[in-house]
């Protein structure tokens, strides 16, 4: 059947660009055509024939919808009724009197059920962060133009207010700054220098508890990941069982050119998100857990000779890491004597073994020579 209406002709597919919804409707209509052929007694069907039947059904339904809409508009209404559909069937040449017999036959014999298409959740597009209220358009700017950006992007705004010069506030800020400085200096010295705990036995017990707690947390994290993997595998199995309800019929009437459904990506997606969340969480360390029960004020630094404290601060980042067992402190400088300096030529420069960044000057040797001349 070839319709005279331009919207339901065979050229309608080239008039409008197909959307994602059109492909879903086309797939459901294709399954319906395959079910009708299966119910009629056919066992196999060629892909070209199934495509032709699907196209004919699509054109017929489109013609019926257009006729029903015209009847509705002629009657002065915008919502179609069953009577409009019956008149539309009569308009396209369908025998309406045979419909009750066909429906009674379908009820007595039964029909195949078409699996409804999967509802695809639309991706959650995060709304852009808005700072302040956007300024509306002036009267001379049409509303079709995009809105103004955030006011702080093109207006001069103060990034900080005037400092409070109240006496109480100044004393509070000064005390807080002094306290933070003391805490930072204490933590820094404990990190780069060896220390002795005032409560050694208690600290050892707390450290053992911290290690056990960290091991329990690691096992719990692995158990969560394994449980999530098992849940995703169960969901994947349920989806496969649900999609295999009419698998026999789809293998007979569906073409082999359809792209396979990639379930592995859907399963691995939430698992990757879970692993990423676990990785971005700040893990507790043994030292942080110990410091909660044994604060830094319970530690006493071991006395040591450091003739170059400025160099200790420079080398602390490289030699004194938090996870290292031995704190870093530069060794004492190598003593230089006259005999040691006399064994080397004056042009050669000697370096100390304890400090790779510093070359000791020979000003002291020159001073001794001047004293000997006098």
SULSUL-V637538 format. One record per helix or strand. SS is the DSSP state (hx for helix, st for strand). FROM is the first residue (numbers start at 1). LEN is the number of residues. If there is no record, write none. Layout:
ss = <SS:SS>
from = <FROM:FROM>
len = <LEN:LEN>
//
This chain:
ss = <hx:hx:hx:hx:hx:hx:hx:hx:st:hx:hx:hx:hx:hx:st:hx:hx:hx>
from = <6:12:20:47:82:96:151:167:195:200:247:263:286:296:299:309:338:363>
len = <3:4:21:28:10:14:3:26:3:44:7:18:8:3:3:11:5:11>
//
